[in-house]
Amino acid sequence: LMELAGLAVAEAVYAVAPPNGKERKKILLVCGPGNNGGDGLVAARHLTLFGYDCTVVYPKQSKKQHFVNLVKQMVDVGVKVLEDMPSDAKEG
C-alpha cells in the first residue's frame, strides 16, 4: 500500500505542476517515522524519476528494515536526505 500511496502522491504533483523541461523543479518533503512518512519517501523517489529535484527532511528516521530500504532506494536515484530543514527553504 505504501508504494501505491507514494506513487499516487507523485502523480498528483505531476498533474498540477508538471516539470517544464528547462530546469528541475525543487520539491521539499518532510517525513516522519511512521507509515505516512513512508508514503513520502516513496513519493520522493517517484518524483525524482519524474524529473523533479527532491530533498527529504527525515529527522526521526525509522530503524525498521523496510524504511531503511526505502531510504536507500531514494538515495540511489539521487534524493537528498537531511535531518534538519535546509537553511534556504522558503514557502511557495
N, C-alpha and C positions, 0 to 999 in steps of 0.2 A: 504493500500500500504506500509506503514511503516513496518508492520510485515513481509511482503514478501521481502522487500528490505533488512531488517536486517538479515533475515534467509538466503537470497542469499549470503550476505557477509560472514556469518558464514560458510556456506557450501563451499564457495570458499577458505577460510582459511584452512578448514579441508582438502580440496582436495590437497593443496600444502604443508601443514605442519601438517599432522595428529598427534594426541597425540601418544606417544611411549609406554604408559602404565607404565613406570618406575616412572617418575616424571612429574608433571603437567607443561606444557609449559606456560610461562608467556606472556601475551598479554596486552599492554597498548593502550587504546583507548582514543582519545582526542575528545570531543564532544562539539559543540556549542549549542545555544538555539533554533535553527531552525529545520526544518524537516530533514535535513541531519544529524544533531546531534541526532535526534530521531532514525534514522536508526542505528546509532552507539550504542545507548542504547539497542535497540532490539538485535543487533548483539552480544553485550557483554553478554546478558542473554543467548542466544543460545550457544555461545562459552563455557560458564561456564557449561551448561548442557552437552556439548560435551566432557568435561573433561579438559578444559584449566583453568588456573588461571588468571582471568581478573581483571584489575584495570581500572576504567574510570576516567579521569580528565575532570571535568564538571564545569568550572569556572563561567559561566554565566547561572545558572540554570533557566529554564523557569518556570514561576508560573502557566502556563496553566495546568488544571487538568489532561489532557492526559499525559503530561510529568511528572507530579508528580507521576502518577500511574506507568509509565514506570520505574522511579527510584525505587519505592517501589518493583516492580517485580524483578528488578535486585538485590537489597539488600536482598530480600527474598531468592534468590538462592545462595548468597554468593559473589556477585560482590562488590569490594571495590570502593567507590566513593570519590574522592578528589577534592578540589578546586584548588590546585596548582600541578605542576609537582613534582613527588616524587624525592627526592634527589638521589636515587640510580638508576634512569632511565638512560639507555645507548642505544646507537644506535646498530642495528644489531640484 
